[in-house]
Amino acid sequence: MRNRAVTSGLGKVSKGEKCNVVGCAQVAVRSVSPDVAAQAKLDIGGARRAYLCRAHYRELKKRTKKDRQIEKWRFMG
Ligand SMILES: [Zn+2]
């Protein structure tokens, strides 16, 4: 059975979409909310949706994860 691409929901990006981090022109693989992008200090030039290439998505995951872990560590003292 072949699944048709689901266009709704978060995460997936349609083909041909470009990463909109300032200074980057790679093909986007994921989209996230601008809030999340800002949290990871990715400059998307005020776009309403952050489209991220593989490298920037990885960076975002890394940064947001690290922030969360640091918070946890602080609590654990
Ligand atoms: Zn990028």
PDB file of the backbone (N, CA, C, O) and the ligand in Angstrom, with CONECT records:
HET     ZN  A 101       1
ATOM      1  N   MET A   1       0.847  -1.217   0.000  1.00  0.00           N
ATOM      2  CA  MET A   1       0.000   0.000   0.000  1.00  0.00           C
ATOM      3  C   MET A   1       0.869   1.248   0.000  1.00  0.00           C
ATOM      4  O   MET A   1       1.857   1.346   0.727  1.00  0.00           O
ATOM      5  N   ARG A   2       0.484   2.165  -0.810  1.00  0.00           N
ATOM      6  CA  ARG A   2       1.256   3.391  -0.901  1.00  0.00           C
ATOM      7  C   ARG A   2       0.556   4.511  -0.140  1.00  0.00           C
ATOM      8  O   ARG A   2      -0.626   4.778  -0.357  1.00  0.00           O
ATOM      9  N   ASN A   3       1.277   5.144   0.728  1.00  0.00           N
ATOM     10  CA  ASN A   3       0.683   6.242   1.487  1.00  0.00           C
ATOM     11  C   ASN A   3       0.862   7.573   0.771  1.00  0.00           C
ATOM     12  O   ASN A   3       1.959   7.922   0.335  1.00  0.00           O
ATOM     13  N   ARG A   4      -0.220   8.291   0.662  1.00  0.00           N
ATOM     14  CA  ARG A   4      -0.121   9.641   0.113  1.00  0.00           C
ATOM     15  C   ARG A   4       0.522  10.540   1.166  1.00  0.00           C
ATOM     16  O   ARG A   4       0.317  10.345   2.364  1.00  0.00           O
ATOM     17  N   ALA A   5       1.280  11.500   0.726  1.00  0.00           N
ATOM     18  CA  ALA A   5       1.922  12.426   1.657  1.00  0.00           C
ATOM     19  C   ALA A   5       0.871  13.196   2.438  1.00  0.00           C
ATOM     20  O   ALA A   5      -0.098  13.707   1.876  1.00  0.00           O
ATOM     21  N   VAL A   6       1.081  13.267   3.723  1.00  0.00           N
ATOM     22  CA  VAL A   6       0.172  14.036   4.567  1.00  0.00           C
ATOM     23  C   VAL A   6       0.687  15.468   4.650  1.00  0.00           C
ATOM     24  O   VAL A   6       1.831  15.715   5.029  1.00  0.00           O
ATOM     25  N   THR A   7      -0.166  16.382   4.295  1.00  0.00           N
ATOM     26  CA  THR A   7       0.290  17.773   4.264  1.00  0.00           C
ATOM     27  C   THR A   7      -0.046  18.534   5.534  1.00  0.00           C
ATOM     28  O   THR A   7       0.506  19.602   5.796  1.00  0.00           O
ATOM     29  N   SER A   8      -0.962  17.972   6.322  1.00  0.00           N
ATOM     30  CA  SER A   8      -1.314  18.658   7.562  1.00  0.00           C
ATOM     31  C   SER A   8      -0.357  18.261   8.674  1.00  0.00           C
ATOM     32  O   SER A   8       0.450  17.344   8.519  1.00  0.00           O
ATOM     33  N   GLY A   9      -0.456  18.963   9.795  1.00  0.00           N
ATOM     34  CA  GLY A   9       0.363  18.620  10.932  1.00  0.00           C
ATOM     35  C   GLY A   9       1.719  19.291  10.916  1.00  0.00           C
ATOM     36  O   GLY A   9       2.097  19.968   9.959  1.00  0.00           O
ATOM     37  N   LEU A  10       2.431  19.086  11.990  1.00  0.00           N
ATOM     38  CA  LEU A  10       3.706  19.754  12.135  1.00  0.00           C
ATOM     39  C   LEU A  10       4.837  18.887  11.623  1.00  0.00           C
ATOM     40  O   LEU A  10       4.710  17.671  11.477  1.00  0.00           O
ATOM     41  N   GLY A  11       5.937  19.547  11.359  1.00  0.00           N
ATOM     42  CA  GLY A  11       7.150  18.793  11.092  1.00  0.00           C
ATOM     43  C   GLY A  11       7.486  18.630   9.634  1.00  0.00           C
ATOM     44  O   GLY A  11       8.554  19.050   9.189  1.00  0.00           O
ATOM     45  N   LYS A  12       6.580  18.019   8.877  1.00  0.00           N
ATOM     46  CA  LYS A  12       6.917  17.724   7.490  1.00  0.00           C
ATOM     47  C   LYS A  12       6.922  18.985   6.640  1.00  0.00           C
ATOM     48  O   LYS A  12       6.167  19.927   6.881  1.00  0.00           O
ATOM     49  N   VAL A  13       7.777  18.975   5.661  1.00  0.00           N
ATOM     50  CA  VAL A  13       7.903  20.121   4.771  1.00  0.00           C
ATOM     51  C   VAL A  13       7.739  19.644   3.336  1.00  0.00           C
ATOM     52  O   VAL A  13       8.285  18.612   2.946  1.00  0.00           O
ATOM     53  N   SER A  14       6.988  20.398   2.565  1.00  0.00           N
ATOM     54  CA  SER A  14       6.798  20.003   1.184  1.00  0.00           C
ATOM     55  C   SER A  14       8.089  20.166   0.392  1.00  0.00           C
ATOM     56  O   SER A  14       8.945  20.978   0.744  1.00  0.00           O
ATOM     57  N   LYS A  15       8.219  19.411  -0.646  1.00  0.00           N
ATOM     58  CA  LYS A  15       9.438  19.427  -1.453  1.00  0.00           C
ATOM     59  C   LYS A  15       9.679  20.799  -2.060  1.00  0.00           C
ATOM     60  O   LYS A  15       8.750  21.470  -2.510  1.00  0.00           O
ATOM     61  N   GLY A  16      10.923  21.197  -2.065  1.00  0.00           N
ATOM     62  CA  GLY A  16      11.261  22.463  -2.674  1.00  0.00           C
ATOM     63  C   GLY A  16      11.295  23.622  -1.707  1.00  0.00           C
ATOM     64  O   GLY A  16      11.745  24.716  -2.046  1.00  0.00           O
ATOM     65  N   GLU A  17      10.813  23.377  -0.490  1.00  0.00           N
ATOM     66  CA  GLU A  17      10.859  24.436   0.515  1.00  0.00           C
ATOM     67  C   GLU A  17      12.307  24.658   0.933  1.00  0.00           C
ATOM     68  O   GLU A  17      13.085  23.712   1.056  1.00  0.00           O
ATOM     69  N   LYS A  18      12.652  25.919   1.147  1.00  0.00           N
ATOM     70  CA  LYS A  18      14.041  26.230   1.503  1.00  0.00           C
ATOM     71  C   LYS A  18      14.158  26.615   2.968  1.00  0.00           C
ATOM     72  O   LYS A  18      13.250  27.205   3.554  1.00  0.00           O
ATOM     73  N   CYS A  19      15.281  26.270   3.531  1.00  0.00           N
ATOM     74  CA  CYS A  19      15.601  26.694   4.889  1.00  0.00           C
ATOM     75  C   CYS A  19      15.566  28.220   4.929  1.00  0.00           C
ATOM     76  O   CYS A  19      16.167  28.880   4.081  1.00  0.00           O
ATOM     77  N   ASN A  20      14.871  28.773   5.903  1.00  0.00           N
ATOM     78  CA  ASN A  20      14.812  30.238   5.922  1.00  0.00           C
ATOM     79  C   ASN A  20      15.602  30.869   7.066  1.00  0.00           C
ATOM     80  O   ASN A  20      15.325  31.993   7.484  1.00  0.00           O
ATOM     81  N   VAL A  21      16.580  30.134   7.558  1.00  0.00           N
ATOM     82  CA  VAL A  21      17.547  30.743   8.458  1.00  0.00           C
ATOM     83  C   VAL A  21      18.380  31.713   7.629  1.00  0.00           C
ATOM     84  O   VAL A  21      18.832  31.391   6.530  1.00  0.00           O
ATOM     85  N   VAL A  22      18.572  32.901   8.177  1.00  0.00           N
ATOM     86  CA  VAL A  22      19.295  33.930   7.434  1.00  0.00           C
ATOM     87  C   VAL A  22      20.673  33.433   7.018  1.00  0.00           C
ATOM     88  O   VAL A  22      21.450  32.962   7.849  1.00  0.00           O
ATOM     89  N   GLY A  23      20.966  33.540   5.749  1.00  0.00           N
ATOM     90  CA  GLY A  23      22.269  33.168   5.230  1.00  0.00           C
ATOM     91  C   GLY A  23      22.350  31.716   4.782  1.00  0.00           C
ATOM     92  O   GLY A  23      23.413  31.261   4.357  1.00  0.00           O
ATOM     93  N   CYS A  24      21.244  30.980   4.870  1.00  0.00           N
ATOM     94  CA  CYS A  24      21.248  29.577   4.489  1.00  0.00           C
ATOM     95  C   CYS A  24      20.320  29.364   3.295  1.00  0.00           C
ATOM     96  O   CYS A  24      19.258  29.981   3.219  1.00  0.00           O
ATOM     97  N   ALA A  25      20.710  28.504   2.371  1.00  0.00           N
ATOM     98  CA  ALA A  25      19.871  28.283   1.192  1.00  0.00           C
ATOM     99  C   ALA A  25      19.677  26.797   0.916  1.00  0.00           C
ATOM    100  O   ALA A  25      19.406  26.397  -0.217  1.00  0.00           O
ATOM    101  N   GLN A  26      19.818  25.983   1.961  1.00  0.00           N
ATOM    102  CA  GLN A  26      19.646  24.541   1.805  1.00  0.00           C
ATOM    103  C   GLN A  26      18.163  24.179   1.717  1.00  0.00           C
ATOM    104  O   GLN A  26      17.295  24.979   2.065  1.00  0.00           O
ATOM    105  N   VAL A  27      17.894  22.989   1.255  1.00  0.00           N
ATOM    106  CA  VAL A  27      16.518  22.507   1.207  1.00  0.00           C
ATOM    107  C   VAL A  27      16.046  22.176   2.621  1.00  0.00           C
ATOM    108  O   VAL A  27      16.752  21.525   3.391  1.00  0.00           O
ATOM    109  N   ALA A  28      14.836  22.638   2.944  1.00  0.00           N
ATOM    110  CA  ALA A  28      14.307  22.405   4.284  1.00  0.00           C
ATOM    111  C   ALA A  28      13.805  20.976   4.430  1.00  0.00           C
ATOM    112  O   ALA A  28      13.249  20.400   3.495  1.00  0.00           O
ATOM    113  N   VAL A  29      14.009  20.411   5.621  1.00  0.00           N
ATOM    114  CA  VAL A  29      13.499  19.070   5.899  1.00  0.00           C
ATOM    115  C   VAL A  29      12.442  19.089   6.986  1.00  0.00           C
ATOM    116  O   VAL A  29      11.656  18.151   7.118  1.00  0.00           O
ATOM    117  N   ARG A  30      12.428  20.163   7.765  1.00  0.00           N
ATOM    118  CA  ARG A  30      11.483  20.269   8.872  1.00  0.00           C
ATOM    119  C   ARG A  30      11.038  21.717   9.026  1.00  0.00           C
ATOM    120  O   ARG A  30      11.764  22.650   8.686  1.00  0.00           O
ATOM    121  N   SER A  31       9.823  21.879   9.548  1.00  0.00           N
ATOM    122  CA  SER A  31       9.392  23.219   9.910  1.00  0.00           C
ATOM    123  C   SER A  31       8.997  23.236  11.373  1.00  0.00           C
ATOM    124  O   SER A  31       8.401  22.287  11.881  1.00  0.00           O
ATOM    125  N   VAL A  32       9.332  24.310  12.033  1.00  0.00           N
ATOM    126  CA  VAL A  32       8.990  24.463  13.446  1.00  0.00           C
ATOM    127  C   VAL A  32       8.416  25.854  13.658  1.00  0.00           C
ATOM    128  O   VAL A  32       8.462  26.697  12.762  1.00  0.00           O
ATOM    129  N   SER A  33       7.875  26.091  14.845  1.00  0.00           N
ATOM    130  CA  SER A  33       7.324  27.414  15.130  1.00  0.00           C
ATOM    131  C   SER A  33       8.474  28.398  15.342  1.00  0.00           C
ATOM    132  O   SER A  33       9.562  28.015  15.771  1.00  0.00           O
ATOM    133  N   PRO A  34       8.220  29.656  15.040  1.00  0.00           N
ATOM    134  CA  PRO A  34       9.272  30.680  15.204  1.00  0.00           C
ATOM    135  C   PRO A  34       9.776  30.754  16.643  1.00  0.00           C
ATOM    136  O   PRO A  34      10.936  31.091  16.882  1.00  0.00           O
ATOM    137  N   ASP A  35       8.908  30.438  17.595  1.00  0.00           N
ATOM    138  CA  ASP A  35       9.316  30.454  18.994  1.00  0.00           C
ATOM    139  C   ASP A  35      10.443  29.471  19.259  1.00  0.00           C
ATOM    140  O   ASP A  35      11.424  29.783  19.934  1.00  0.00           O
ATOM    141  N   VAL A  36      10.277  28.289  18.715  1.00  0.00           N
ATOM    142  CA  VAL A  36      11.283  27.250  18.900  1.00  0.00           C
ATOM    143  C   VAL A  36      12.593  27.661  18.249  1.00  0.00           C
ATOM    144  O   VAL A  36      13.671  27.444  18.802  1.00  0.00           O
ATOM    145  N   ALA A  37      12.488  28.259  17.066  1.00  0.00           N
ATOM    146  CA  ALA A  37      13.676  28.712  16.353  1.00  0.00           C
ATOM    147  C   ALA A  37      14.403  29.787  17.158  1.00  0.00           C
ATOM    148  O   ALA A  37      15.631  29.800  17.245  1.00  0.00           O
ATOM    149  N   ALA A  38      13.612  30.688  17.743  1.00  0.00           N
ATOM    150  CA  ALA A  38      14.197  31.767  18.538  1.00  0.00           C
ATOM    151  C   ALA A  38      14.900  31.207  19.764  1.00  0.00           C
ATOM    152  O   ALA A  38      15.954  31.692  20.174  1.00  0.00           O
ATOM    153  N   GLN A  39      14.299  30.183  20.334  1.00  0.00           N
ATOM    154  CA  GLN A  39      14.866  29.531  21.506  1.00  0.00           C
ATOM    155  C   GLN A  39      16.246  28.961  21.182  1.00  0.00           C
ATOM    156  O   GLN A  39      17.149  28.973  22.018  1.00  0.00           O
ATOM    157  N   ALA A  40      16.389  28.470  19.975  1.00  0.00           N
ATOM    158  CA  ALA A  40      17.653  27.890  19.546  1.00  0.00           C
ATOM    159  C   ALA A  40      18.555  28.941  18.920  1.00  0.00           C
ATOM    160  O   ALA A  40      19.616  28.619  18.385  1.00  0.00           O
ATOM    161  N   LYS A  41      18.133  30.198  18.988  1.00  0.00           N
ATOM    162  CA  LYS A  41      18.909  31.319  18.474  1.00  0.00           C
ATOM    163  C   LYS A  41      19.136  31.236  16.965  1.00  0.00           C
ATOM    164  O   LYS A  41      20.188  31.627  16.458  1.00  0.00           O
ATOM    165  N   LEU A  42      18.133  30.721  16.262  1.00  0.00           N
ATOM    166  CA  LEU A  42      18.213  30.686  14.812  1.00  0.00           C
ATOM    167  C   LEU A  42      17.456  31.888  14.266  1.00  0.00           C
ATOM    168  O   LEU A  42      16.286  32.087  14.592  1.00  0.00           O
ATOM    169  N   ASP A  43      18.113  32.684  13.446  1.00  0.00           N
ATOM    170  CA  ASP A  43      17.496  33.890  12.909  1.00  0.00           C
ATOM    171  C   ASP A  43      16.759  33.562  11.614  1.00  0.00           C
ATOM    172  O   ASP A  43      17.373  33.266  10.589  1.00  0.00           O
ATOM    173  N   ILE A  44      15.445  33.622  11.683  1.00  0.00           N
ATOM    174  CA  ILE A  44      14.649  33.319  10.490  1.00  0.00           C
ATOM    175  C   ILE A  44      14.072  34.586   9.885  1.00  0.00           C
ATOM    176  O   ILE A  44      13.141  34.542   9.080  1.00  0.00           O
ATOM    177  N   GLY A  45      14.641  35.718  10.287  1.00  0.00           N
ATOM    178  CA  GLY A  45      14.263  36.990   9.687  1.00  0.00           C
ATOM    179  C   GLY A  45      12.807  37.371   9.897  1.00  0.00           C
ATOM    180  O   GLY A  45      12.203  38.044   9.062  1.00  0.00           O
ATOM    181  N   GLY A  46      12.246  36.931  11.028  1.00  0.00           N
ATOM    182  CA  GLY A  46      10.886  37.318  11.369  1.00  0.00           C
ATOM    183  C   GLY A  46       9.804  36.561  10.616  1.00  0.00           C
ATOM    184  O   GLY A  46       8.647  36.982  10.599  1.00  0.00           O
ATOM    185  N   ALA A  47      10.173  35.444   9.991  1.00  0.00           N
ATOM    186  CA  ALA A  47       9.182  34.649   9.271  1.00  0.00           C
ATOM    187  C   ALA A  47       8.174  34.029  10.244  1.00  0.00           C
ATOM    188  O   ALA A  47       8.485  33.813  11.415  1.00  0.00           O
ATOM    189  N   ARG A  48       6.970  33.745   9.750  1.00  0.00           N
ATOM    190  CA  ARG A  48       5.925  33.212  10.620  1.00  0.00           C
ATOM    191  C   ARG A  48       6.080  31.724  10.865  1.00  0.00           C
ATOM    192  O   ARG A  48       5.430  31.144  11.735  1.00  0.00           O
ATOM    193  N   ARG A  49       6.948  31.126  10.085  1.00  0.00           N
ATOM    194  CA  ARG A  49       7.190  29.690  10.218  1.00  0.00           C
ATOM    195  C   ARG A  49       8.669  29.469   9.926  1.00  0.00           C
ATOM    196  O   ARG A  49       9.211  30.034   8.976  1.00  0.00           O
ATOM    197  N   ALA A  50       9.311  28.658  10.731  1.00  0.00           N
ATOM    198  CA  ALA A  50      10.728  28.399  10.522  1.00  0.00           C
ATOM    199  C   ALA A  50      10.909  27.116   9.722  1.00  0.00           C
ATOM    200  O   ALA A  50      10.528  26.035  10.172  1.00  0.00           O
ATOM    201  N   TYR A  51      11.490  27.240   8.538  1.00  0.00           N
ATOM    202  CA  TYR A  51      11.821  26.065   7.728  1.00  0.00           C
ATOM    203  C   TYR A  51      13.299  25.793   7.901  1.00  0.00           C
ATOM    204  O   TYR A  51      14.137  26.677   7.721  1.00  0.00           O
ATOM    205  N   LEU A  52      13.603  24.569   8.250  1.00  0.00           N
ATOM    206  CA  LEU A  52      14.983  24.258   8.575  1.00  0.00           C
ATOM    207  C   LEU A  52      15.553  23.146   7.714  1.00  0.00           C
ATOM    208  O   LEU A  52      14.903  22.130   7.469  1.00  0.00           O
ATOM    209  N   CYS A  53      16.776  23.358   7.261  1.00  0.00           N
ATOM    210  CA  CYS A  53      17.491  22.308   6.553  1.00  0.00           C
ATOM    211  C   CYS A  53      17.973  21.285   7.582  1.00  0.00           C
ATOM    212  O   CYS A  53      17.806  21.482   8.786  1.00  0.00           O
ATOM    213  N   ARG A  54      18.557  20.219   7.115  1.00  0.00           N
ATOM    214  CA  ARG A  54      18.971  19.154   8.018  1.00  0.00           C
ATOM    215  C   ARG A  54      19.956  19.661   9.066  1.00  0.00           C
ATOM    216  O   ARG A  54      19.852  19.327  10.246  1.00  0.00           O
ATOM    217  N   ALA A  55      20.907  20.468   8.622  1.00  0.00           N
ATOM    218  CA  ALA A  55      21.945  20.959   9.529  1.00  0.00           C
ATOM    219  C   ALA A  55      21.354  21.868  10.600  1.00  0.00           C
ATOM    220  O   ALA A  55      21.697  21.759  11.777  1.00  0.00           O
ATOM    221  N   HIS A  56      20.473  22.756  10.187  1.00  0.00           N
ATOM    222  CA  HIS A  56      19.900  23.686  11.160  1.00  0.00           C
ATOM    223  C   HIS A  56      18.914  22.991  12.085  1.00  0.00           C
ATOM    224  O   HIS A  56      18.785  23.356  13.253  1.00  0.00           O
ATOM    225  N   TYR A  57      18.226  21.999  11.566  1.00  0.00           N
ATOM    226  CA  TYR A  57      17.309  21.244  12.410  1.00  0.00           C
ATOM    227  C   TYR A  57      18.093  20.505  13.491  1.00  0.00           C
ATOM    228  O   TYR A  57      17.674  20.433  14.646  1.00  0.00           O
ATOM    229  N   ARG A  58      19.217  19.968  13.096  1.00  0.00           N
ATOM    230  CA  ARG A  58      20.070  19.272  14.053  1.00  0.00           C
ATOM    231  C   ARG A  58      20.573  20.229  15.119  1.00  0.00           C
ATOM    232  O   ARG A  58      20.613  19.913  16.308  1.00  0.00           O
ATOM    233  N   GLU A  59      20.954  21.403  14.654  1.00  0.00           N
ATOM    234  CA  GLU A  59      21.443  22.419  15.564  1.00  0.00           C
ATOM    235  C   GLU A  59      20.356  22.798  16.562  1.00  0.00           C
ATOM    236  O   GLU A  59      20.599  22.923  17.763  1.00  0.00           O
ATOM    237  N   LEU A  60      19.160  22.976  16.034  1.00  0.00           N
ATOM    238  CA  LEU A  60      18.024  23.332  16.882  1.00  0.00           C
ATOM    239  C   LEU A  60      17.771  22.255  17.936  1.00  0.00           C
ATOM    240  O   LEU A  60      17.592  22.554  19.117  1.00  0.00           O
ATOM    241  N   LYS A  61      17.760  21.015  17.495  1.00  0.00           N
ATOM    242  CA  LYS A  61      17.515  19.912  18.418  1.00  0.00           C
ATOM    243  C   LYS A  61      18.578  19.904  19.512  1.00  0.00           C
ATOM    244  O   LYS A  61      18.286  19.725  20.695  1.00  0.00           O
ATOM    245  N   LYS A  62      19.807  20.100  19.083  1.00  0.00           N
ATOM    246  CA  LYS A  62      20.922  20.078  20.007  1.00  0.00           C
ATOM    247  C   LYS A  62      20.774  21.187  21.047  1.00  0.00           C
ATOM    248  O   LYS A  62      20.929  20.962  22.248  1.00  0.00           O
ATOM    249  N   ARG A  63      20.472  22.376  20.558  1.00  0.00           N
ATOM    250  CA  ARG A  63      20.409  23.528  21.467  1.00  0.00           C
ATOM    251  C   ARG A  63      19.229  23.441  22.416  1.00  0.00           C
ATOM    252  O   ARG A  63      19.375  23.706  23.609  1.00  0.00           O
ATOM    253  N   THR A  64      18.066  23.076  21.908  1.00  0.00           N
ATOM    254  CA  THR A  64      16.890  23.032  22.778  1.00  0.00           C
ATOM    255  C   THR A  64      17.045  21.906  23.800  1.00  0.00           C
ATOM    256  O   THR A  64      16.633  22.048  24.951  1.00  0.00           O
ATOM    257  N   LYS A  65      17.630  20.808  23.384  1.00  0.00           N
ATOM    258  CA  LYS A  65      17.837  19.680  24.273  1.00  0.00           C
ATOM    259  C   LYS A  65      18.797  20.068  25.392  1.00  0.00           C
ATOM    260  O   LYS A  65      18.572  19.760  26.563  1.00  0.00           O
ATOM    261  N   LYS A  66      19.871  20.750  25.003  1.00  0.00           N
ATOM    262  CA  LYS A  66      20.884  21.142  25.960  1.00  0.00           C
ATOM    263  C   LYS A  66      20.283  22.066  27.015  1.00  0.00           C
ATOM    264  O   LYS A  66      20.545  21.924  28.209  1.00  0.00           O
ATOM    265  N   ASP A  67      19.468  23.022  26.545  1.00  0.00           N
ATOM    266  CA  ASP A  67      18.847  23.962  27.474  1.00  0.00           C
ATOM    267  C   ASP A  67      18.028  23.228  28.523  1.00  0.00           C
ATOM    268  O   ASP A  67      18.096  23.518  29.717  1.00  0.00           O
ATOM    269  N   ARG A  68      17.258  22.274  28.038  1.00  0.00           N
ATOM    270  CA  ARG A  68      16.390  21.528  28.937  1.00  0.00           C
ATOM    271  C   ARG A  68      17.210  20.742  29.959  1.00  0.00           C
ATOM    272  O   ARG A  68      16.868  20.686  31.140  1.00  0.00           O
ATOM    273  N   GLN A  69      18.287  20.145  29.486  1.00  0.00           N
ATOM    274  CA  GLN A  69      19.115  19.349  30.376  1.00  0.00           C
ATOM    275  C   GLN A  69      19.773  20.213  31.432  1.00  0.00           C
ATOM    276  O   GLN A  69      19.870  19.822  32.596  1.00  0.00           O
ATOM    277  N   ILE A  70      20.220  21.379  31.027  1.00  0.00           N
ATOM    278  CA  ILE A  70      20.861  22.274  31.979  1.00  0.00           C
ATOM    279  C   ILE A  70      19.866  22.658  33.072  1.00  0.00           C
ATOM    280  O   ILE A  70      20.209  22.715  34.253  1.00  0.00           O
ATOM    281  N   GLU A  71      18.628  22.921  32.654  1.00  0.00           N
ATOM    282  CA  GLU A  71      17.607  23.256  33.642  1.00  0.00           C
ATOM    283  C   GLU A  71      17.409  22.118  34.635  1.00  0.00           C
ATOM    284  O   GLU A  71      17.285  22.329  35.841  1.00  0.00           O
ATOM    285  N   LYS A  72      17.383  20.916  34.094  1.00  0.00           N
ATOM    286  CA  LYS A  72      17.175  19.745  34.946  1.00  0.00           C
ATOM    287  C   LYS A  72      18.325  19.622  35.939  1.00  0.00           C
ATOM    288  O   LYS A  72      18.123  19.365  37.126  1.00  0.00           O
ATOM    289  N   TRP A  73      19.526  19.810  35.426  1.00  0.00           N
ATOM    290  CA  TRP A  73      20.696  19.691  36.299  1.00  0.00           C
ATOM    291  C   TRP A  73      20.664  20.708  37.427  1.00  0.00           C
ATOM    292  O   TRP A  73      21.028  20.427  38.569  1.00  0.00           O
ATOM    293  N   ARG A  74      20.215  21.895  37.062  1.00  0.00           N
ATOM    294  CA  ARG A  74      20.135  22.948  38.080  1.00  0.00           C
ATOM    295  C   ARG A  74      19.198  22.523  39.210  1.00  0.00           C
ATOM    296  O   ARG A  74      19.475  22.735  40.390  1.00  0.00           O
ATOM    297  N   PHE A  75      18.086  21.920  38.809  1.00  0.00           N
ATOM    298  CA  PHE A  75      17.113  21.506  39.807  1.00  0.00           C
ATOM    299  C   PHE A  75      17.685  20.405  40.693  1.00  0.00           C
ATOM    300  O   PHE A  75      17.439  20.360  41.898  1.00  0.00           O
ATOM    301  N   MET A  76      18.448  19.527  40.069  1.00  0.00           N
ATOM    302  CA  MET A  76      18.996  18.416  40.826  1.00  0.00           C
ATOM    303  C   MET A  76      20.130  18.876  41.733  1.00  0.00           C
ATOM    304  O   MET A  76      20.496  18.196  42.691  1.00  0.00           O
ATOM    305  N   GLY A  77      20.684  20.055  41.407  1.00  0.00           N
ATOM    306  CA  GLY A  77      21.722  20.679  42.230  1.00  0.00           C
ATOM    307  C   GLY A  77      22.943  19.796  42.372  1.00  0.00           C
ATOM    308  O   GLY A  77      23.907  20.178  43.035  1.00  0.00           O
TER     309      GLY A  77
HETATM  310 ZN    ZN A 101      19.723  25.935   7.074  1.00  0.00          ZN2+
END
